[in-house]
Structure formats: C-alpha cells, structure tokens
Amino acid sequence: MENMYNLNIERAVLSSIIFDPQTYEEIAAKLKPHDFYLPFHQYLFAAMEELDKEEKPIDEEFLRSKLASKGKFDEIAMLDLLSANPITNTAAYIAEIKAKSSKRALATLATEIKKVTIEDDLPAEEIMNLVEKKLYEITQNNTDEDFRESKEIAYAMMEEIERLKALGNSRLIGTDTGFKNLNEKTSGFGKGDLVIIAARPAMGKTALVLNMALRAIERNEGVAFFSLEMPAEQLMLRMLSAKTSIPLQSLRVGDLIDEQWSQLSAAVDELSRKKLFVDDGGYATIHHVRSKLRKLKGRHPEISMAVIDYLQLMSGEGREGRQQEVSEISRGLKQLARELQIPIIALSQLNRSLESRENKRPMLSDLRESGAIEQDADIILFVYRDDVYREAKEKEKEMKARAEGKEYSSDFRKKPEEEAEIIIGKQRNGPTGTVDLVFQKKYTRFVDASHSPAFEIVYEDSNVDMREGHIDIPHI
C-alpha cells in the first residue's frame, strides 16, 4: 500500500502553500482535495479553497479556525505538516501526488468491478459502460495541460503555412470530402472538426456519408464507422453498388450477369484490403465511442475520419433529460475530434415540423435538440432533394382523387438521377450557402453536378442586399 501514497510529499506541498500562499492558485489548478491520501490533508486543501474564495488569508490561524468550526481539525497532523520543509519547485511533487491518486482510483475501480460483477451480478454491458465512464474520469483527472507559449504556436503555424504552400493552388487543406464542389466551398473537413450532416428520412442521409467514406478508403485512408441503425453487411452492399455501378436492388437479390459478377468480385477483392472499420453493435455512448476510437486510432494512425450514424441513437449518461444528454454527446464528440485530430462526422435527424412549411429546405432551427449540436459543430450540412417532396405530393393528390372517384393524371416522372442540394447551414471558418450534387438513385450514389453554379453566399446581416446591380455594404 506504500506505493499508493507518500505523506511526506503531501505535507511538503501543503506546507509550501502555508508559507507562501501565492502558490495556492498554481497548485489548485492541478490538484483537487481527493488527490491527497490523508483525510486531514483533503480537509485542509478544501479549507484553503474556501478561504481563497472568501478572499481571506490562507495561513495557520484561519485554517485552524475553518477546520475547527467543522470538527475536522487535527492538532498532531497539523504539527507534522508545519514541521515539513517547504519546497520552492513543486512540479515534481504535484506530479507524484497526481500519479498516486490515479493508482488509488484504479485500485478502487478494480474493487468496484469485482463487486458489480460478482456480488451485484449486473449485466456485462452495464458493467463495461461503468468501467469506460470511470476510466475516462480518471484519465481526465490525470490530464495536466498548461498554456502553449507564443514561440511554440508561431512555429507550429509556420509549419502549417508551409504545408499549405506545398499544395500549390489547391483549395483543399483539410480532409477530402470526396466531392469537388463541396471541397471548393469548405476547403475540406478540418482536423478536429465536428461535422453534422442532417436530413429528413429518404433524403439520403446515410448514402452521402457512405460515399465520403468510400472515397476516403479508395485514397488508402482509414475510416471508422459507428453504425447504430444498419448492419455492416448492408453498409458494404451500398458501397459496392456505388463503386461498381451495379443497381443496389440487383445486388440484394443476386440478379447479376456474368460481367457484373466479375465487377463485383474485383470490387470485393479491392475493398477487402482497405482500412474500413465498422462497429455495428447498435449501441453507443460517448464513452464507448471515445474508448473504441482512441484504441483504433492508436493501432491505425491512417484513420482520417470517423462517422456516427446517427447522433440521436447514441445513449447519454445524464439523468437530467434528453437535452442534457445530447449536449454531453455533442460536446464529447467535438473534444474527441480535437484530441485525435480527425474530423468526426455525425448524422443527425431534423424536426418533423419543417414538413408543414411551403419551403422545406432545412434551416439550423430544424435540427432536433438543436441548441448543443449547433453550438458544438464546426460545419453543419443539410441534404435536400426537392423531388422527394414532389413525388410525395403527387402521390397525395392521386390518393385524394381516387378517394373521390376521380381520375388523376400526374406530370411527375421519376428520374434515375435527381438534383440534390447540400446546404451549408453553418461553417465556422467559411461561408454558408448551397452546393449542387446529383443523386443516382439506383446506386445510392451522390456525384458532383457537371455544371459549376455560382455559389450563393449568405450573410447573417440583413442589411446586405445581394440582388443583381445592388450591393449594400453594412456599416462597421
């Protein structure tokens, strides 16, 4: 048990604060009361925190009075502490206290695991979730990051500028989205970006992100895919259809001619060598995603993006309602993207209320549980296909006519390729607006529109009038 704590080191740090109270804030930024082993040392450090908030001196007399009023003062322990030699360089001592605190937390967790596994007989899934959560808390407690200095930041930025210069005139500075038109407007997905792709059902929410994943693995990059709704085999089926141009329905029933069998065999052989990793367990919390993605990225540094399909199917740990859970999930995904330096793409649902509008193109307010998602996301993309609504409207008219005993002739014709819009609702480092794609329904495949339409830049300031021949610049 001696390797789990060191009372002399704890006394030295606490004694240093009493002899030089100005060091308290620096030490308090790295240690918490529970990091100390001896209960009296925990009480003393907590009392120091209270005195600091009350703007009272952190000295022997005030500490004695504070602890005595709570019945937690120990004369002998205080004398032992005051007899310790105060130190000037506390960094190594603080690191040692932190390390031993983490060891004790891990030992406690081991005991807790044994209890919930054997005595309480909890389900394995619940136990693993508890372990992941506790391990994350221990990891967070052991994190000790200080300010980055100007010199380090400046040189890091210089390296990044030189990297961009080496790309020549390429607008792509982040991870390739797989679509030329989208790359031009976003410069790619940035390392550490949280990208939200949202749509109503039947718009191709999943198809778009699968196309992105396919093009990434074709570039020999790695992709992690958390599929909470669809088995991995179905994801692969859609990828194979998009890659081979064999209709998805033909693949589903195995209705292929000899040439298509050859195409399929070659595509399967190629994709089997790519770095696509799918978790299709159907259940995920932010701790589950964090734990699995950290391990995967450690083993496969070539992972260039992670996909969550979809965000609303993730389970939260909170007990304060779904809004709080979604906030925890979106913030956790953003932090994880920054930590692993990859974009995390999360699919999201849209509120049903937009269906009642005449113009059904999505807006930020249509995001389900939008507050936290909108705040944490770096890029928010909406998938919109007008033909989906046109077809639904025509069917509604036809059914109404039949119910009234009337004949109805529709002008609407299904097309093998439909116009699609990717609406950039938010971009932290770029403009919002619309990018045109084409959706090839048979292959569940999005491709760039052949033409290059003017990109509509939308300014939030209502004083900007972008009508032809009239540009009114707002006053600064």
Residue pairs with C-beta under 8 A, 6 or more apart in sequence:
3 100
3 103
4 37
4 100
4 103
4 104
4 107
5 37
5 38
5 100
5 104
6 96
6 97
6 100
7 37
7 38
7 41
8 84
9 93
9 96
9 97
10 36
10 37
10 38
10 41
10 97
11 41
11 80
11 81
11 84
12 84
12 85
12 86
12 87
12 93
13 27
13 31
13 87
13 90
13 93
13 94
13 97
14 36
14 41
14 44
14 45
14 81
15 81
15 82
15 84
15 85
15 86
16 23
16 27
16 86
16 87
16 88
16 90
17 23
17 24
17 27
17 48
17 58
18 58
18 59
18 60
18 63
18 81
18 82
18 86
19 86
20 86
21 57
21 58
21 59
23 90
24 48
24 52
24 58
25 52
26 90
27 90
27 94
28 48
28 49
28 52
30 94
30 98
30 144
31 45
31 94
31 97
31 98
32 45
32 141
33 42
33 43
33 45
33 46
33 49
34 42
34 101
35 97
35 98
35 101
35 141
36 42
36 45
36 97
36 101
37 100
37 101
37 104
38 77
40 72
40 74
40 77
40 78
41 77
41 81
43 67
43 70
43 72
44 63
44 67
44 78
44 81
47 63
47 66
47 67
48 58
48 63
50 66
51 57
51 58
51 62
51 63
51 66
52 58
56 62
60 78
60 82
64 73
64 78
67 73
87 93
95 144
98 141
98 142
98 144
99 142
101 141
102 138
102 141
102 142
105 134
105 138
105 141
106 138
109 131
109 134
109 135
109 138
112 130
112 134
113 127
113 131
116 122
116 126
116 127
116 130
117 127
122 130
125 283
129 285
129 287
129 288
132 285
132 287
132 288
132 290
132 291
133 285
133 287
133 317
135 291
136 287
136 290
136 291
164 173
167 173
171 183
171 184
171 187
172 183
172 187
172 188
173 187
173 188
173 190
174 186
174 187
174 188
174 189
174 190
174 191
174 193
174 343
175 188
175 189
175 190
175 191
175 216
175 221
175 304
175 305
175 342
175 343
176 183
176 188
176 215
176 216
176 219
177 183
177 186
177 188
177 189
177 212
178 211
178 212
178 214
178 215
178 216
179 211
179 212
179 422
179 435
179 437
179 446
179 447
179 448
180 448
181 435
181 436
181 437
181 448
181 449
181 452
182 422
182 435
182 437
184 455
185 424
185 427
185 430
185 431
185 433
185 435
185 455
186 379
186 424
186 427
186 430
187 429
187 430
189 195
189 305
189 343
189 345
189 379
190 343
190 378
190 429
191 341
191 342
191 343
192 337
192 338
192 341
192 342
192 343
192 378
193 337
193 343
193 344
193 378
193 379
194 330
194 333
194 334
194 337
194 343
194 344
194 346
194 376
194 377
194 378
194 379
195 343
195 344
195 345
195 346
195 377
195 378
195 379
195 380
195 381
196 311
196 345
196 346
196 347
196 348
196 367
196 373
196 377
196 379
196 380
196 381
197 205
197 208
197 209
197 345
197 346
197 347
197 348
197 381
197 382
197 383
198 205
198 347
198 348
198 349
198 350
198 362
198 366
198 367
198 380
198 381
198 382
198 383
199 205
199 350
199 362
199 382
199 383
199 384
200 349
200 350
200 352
200 354
200 355
200 360
200 362
202 388
203 383
203 384
203 385
203 388
204 383
204 385
204 420
204 439
204 444
204 446
205 309
205 310
205 347
205 383
206 229
206 230
206 238
206 309
206 347
207 238
207 242
207 439
207 444
207 445
207 446
208 383
208 422
208 446
209 307
209 309
209 345
209 347
210 235
210 238
210 239
210 242
210 444
211 242
211 445
211 446
212 305
212 307
212 345
213 223
213 225
213 239
213 276
213 305
213 307
214 239
214 242
214 243
216 222
216 223
216 304
216 305
217 223
217 271
217 274
217 275
217 276
218 274
220 274
220 275
220 302
221 275
221 302
221 303
221 304
221 305
222 275
222 276
222 277
222 300
222 302
222 303
222 304
223 275
223 276
223 277
223 303
223 304
223 305
223 306
223 307
224 277
224 279
224 292
224 293
224 296
224 297
224 303
224 305
224 306
224 307
225 235
225 276
225 277
225 278
225 279
225 306
225 307
225 309
226 278
226 279
226 284
226 289
226 306
226 307
226 308
226 309
227 235
227 278
227 279
227 280
227 282
227 309
228 282
228 283
228 284
228 308
228 309
228 310
228 313
228 314
229 282
229 309
229 310
229 313
230 280
230 309
231 280
232 278
232 280
235 278
235 280
236 271
237 248
237 251
237 252
238 248
238 444
239 271
240 246
240 251
240 264
240 267
240 268
240 271
241 247
241 248
241 251
241 442
241 443
241 444
241 445
242 443
242 444
242 445
243 267
243 271
244 260
244 263
244 264
244 267
245 443
246 256
246 260
246 263
246 264
246 443
247 442
247 443
248 442
248 443
248 444
249 442
250 256
250 260
251 264
256 264
275 300
275 302
275 303
277 296
277 300
277 303
279 292
283 315
284 308
284 313
284 314
284 315
285 314
285 315
285 316
285 317
286 314
286 316
286 317
286 328
286 329
286 332
286 333
286 336
287 317
289 306
289 308
289 314
289 332
289 333
289 336
290 332
290 336
293 306
293 336
293 340
294 339
294 340
296 303
297 303
297 340
297 342
303 340
303 342
304 342
304 343
305 342
305 343
305 344
305 345
306 337
306 340
306 342
306 343
306 344
306 345
307 344
307 345
307 346
307 347
308 314
308 333
308 344
308 345
308 346
308 347
309 347
310 346
310 347
310 348
310 349
311 326
311 329
311 330
311 333
311 346
311 347
311 348
311 349
311 373
312 326
312 348
312 349
312 368
312 369
314 329
315 325
316 322
316 324
316 325
316 326
316 328
316 329
317 325
317 328
318 324
318 325
318 328
322 369
323 369
323 371
323 372
326 369
326 372
326 373
327 371
327 372
330 346
330 372
330 373
330 375
330 376
330 377
331 372
331 376
333 344
333 346
333 376
334 344
334 376
334 377
334 378
336 344
337 343
337 344
348 367
348 368
348 373
349 368
350 362
350 366
350 367
350 368
350 382
351 366
351 367
351 368
353 366
354 360
354 362
354 363
354 366
360 384
360 389
361 382
361 384
361 421
361 423
362 382
362 384
362 423
362 425
363 425
364 370
364 374
364 380
364 425
364 426
366 382
367 373
367 374
367 380
373 380
374 380
374 426
377 426
378 426
378 427
378 428
378 429
379 424
379 426
379 427
379 428
380 424
380 425
380 426
380 427
381 422
381 423
381 424
381 425
382 421
382 422
382 423
382 425
383 420
383 421
383 422
384 420
384 421
384 422
384 423
385 418
385 419
385 420
385 421
385 439
386 419
386 421
387 415
387 418
387 419
390 412
391 412
391 414
394 410
394 412
397 408
397 410
398 408
398 410
401 407
401 408
402 408
415 441
416 440
416 441
416 442
417 438
417 439
417 440
417 441
418 438
418 439
418 441
419 436
419 438
419 439
419 449
420 436
420 437
420 438
420 439
420 446
421 434
421 435
421 436
421 437
422 434
422 435
422 436
422 437
423 433
423 434
423 435
424 430
424 431
424 432
424 433
424 434
424 435
425 432
426 432
431 455
431 457
431 458
432 457
432 458
433 455
433 456
433 457
433 458
434 455
434 456
435 455
436 449
436 451
436 453
437 446
437 447
437 448
437 449
438 446
438 447
438 448
438 449
438 450
439 445
439 446
440 446
440 447
456 466
457 466
459 466
461 474
463 472
463 474
463 475
464 471
464 472
464 473
464 474
465 471
465 472
